[in-house]
Structure formats: C-alpha cells, structure tokens
Amino acid sequence: MKKVFVLLTLLSILFNVSVADACTFTIDCTHYSALNAAARSALMPGWGQGWNGQKTKGWIVFGIFAASVTGCILFNREAENNYSDYEEIGARNSSKYDDYKDNLNISRILGGVALATWIFAVADAYFVGKSREEMYVRKHFDIQMCSNDGVMLKYRTKFSI
C-alpha cells in the first residue's frame, strides 16, 4: 500500500510541475497511410483492414486471430491439467500422457495460426494501404484556439478524393 501511495504521489508531482510546452508529444494517426494501417493491425489484427475499408476482411482476420488465441490458451491449460493428472497416477503407460501430448500439440498449432494471422494482418494492411495511398489527398485543415492558461482546442479534418 505504501508503494502505491508513493507512486501516485510522484506521478501527481510530475504532472503538476511539468511545463506543458516542454512535455507535449503528439502523434498524428488521422491521415491515411500504409504505416497507420499496419500499426493498427499490429495492435489488433483486423483493425488495419477496417482502416483500409475492408470491414468484412477485418472481422474475419480478427475472428481467426481471437479464436486461435483462445483455443491455444484453453488447450494449453488442458494439457497442464492432464500432465498434473499423469504425474499423480505415476504410471508410464497412462492415457493421461497421450492426452497431454495431444493437447499440447493442438495448443502449439493454434499458437502458430495466431502468429501467422497476426503477421498476415500487418503485412496485408500495409500493402493494401500502400496501393490505396494515392487515392487520398493529404491536405488537412487545422483550426487552433489557444488561451493564456495553456488550454488548446484543436479541430482537424481530412479530405479524400
């Protein structure tokens, strides 16, 4: 409890003492680009496909990724349970060891499917985004209003052809 209190105190001091201009860091992810699409798919497979306008493909990629990760976790958990049961029995020719190996192999296969789906999602989002980048005009209109106390209101919009 003391560690949490000290951490919260230090964070509040850090944020209250800092100068707003010196600590401002902005990443603009509003413009359409292949890197934005790939970064979105790296964070959540299928999001980059949705950003590229391929919503059905995005949901399919996300569904495959989510199902394979869930299956990998569940089969790995079942393999651990089977192995602990096998150790309790102590018999070398027990069927629990075969169940353990089967579940472990299925877990590894599903983990490979999840990894392959993630890599596919990032690469596909990048290459589809690269082919569609030329369709978008990268002109942004910014309206900024600043007050004396450091509060800033910013509105940004983009146009596409």
Residue pairs with C-beta under 8 A, 6 or more apart in sequence:
20 150
21 150
29 36
29 39
30 140
30 156
30 158
31 136
31 138
31 140
31 158
32 51
32 129
32 132
32 133
32 136
32 138
32 158
32 160
33 129
33 133
34 125
34 126
34 127
34 128
34 129
34 130
34 133
35 126
35 129
36 48
36 51
36 129
37 48
37 49
37 51
37 52
37 125
37 126
37 128
37 129
38 48
38 122
38 123
38 125
38 126
38 129
39 48
40 47
40 48
40 50
40 51
40 125
41 47
41 48
41 49
41 61
41 118
41 121
41 122
41 124
41 125
41 126
42 48
42 118
42 122
44 62
45 61
45 62
45 65
45 117
45 118
45 121
45 122
46 57
46 58
46 59
46 60
46 61
46 62
46 63
46 65
46 121
47 58
47 62
48 58
48 121
48 122
48 124
48 125
48 126
48 129
49 55
49 57
49 58
49 61
49 121
49 124
49 125
49 128
50 58
50 59
51 125
51 129
52 125
52 128
52 129
52 132
53 132
54 128
61 117
61 120
61 121
61 124
64 113
64 117
65 114
65 117
65 118
65 121
68 110
68 111
68 113
68 114
68 117
69 110
69 111
69 114
71 106
71 107
71 110
72 107
72 108
72 110
72 111
72 114
73 107
75 103
75 104
75 106
75 107
75 110
76 103
76 104
76 107
78 103
79 99
79 100
79 101
79 103
79 104
79 107
82 96
82 97
82 99
82 100
82 103
83 96
83 97
83 100
85 96
86 94
86 96
86 97
86 100
89 96
135 160
135 161
136 158
136 160
136 161
137 158
137 159
137 160
137 161
138 158
139 158
139 159
140 156
140 157
140 158
141 156
141 157
142 154
142 155
142 156
143 154
143 155
144 152
144 153
144 154
145 152
145 153
145 154
146 152
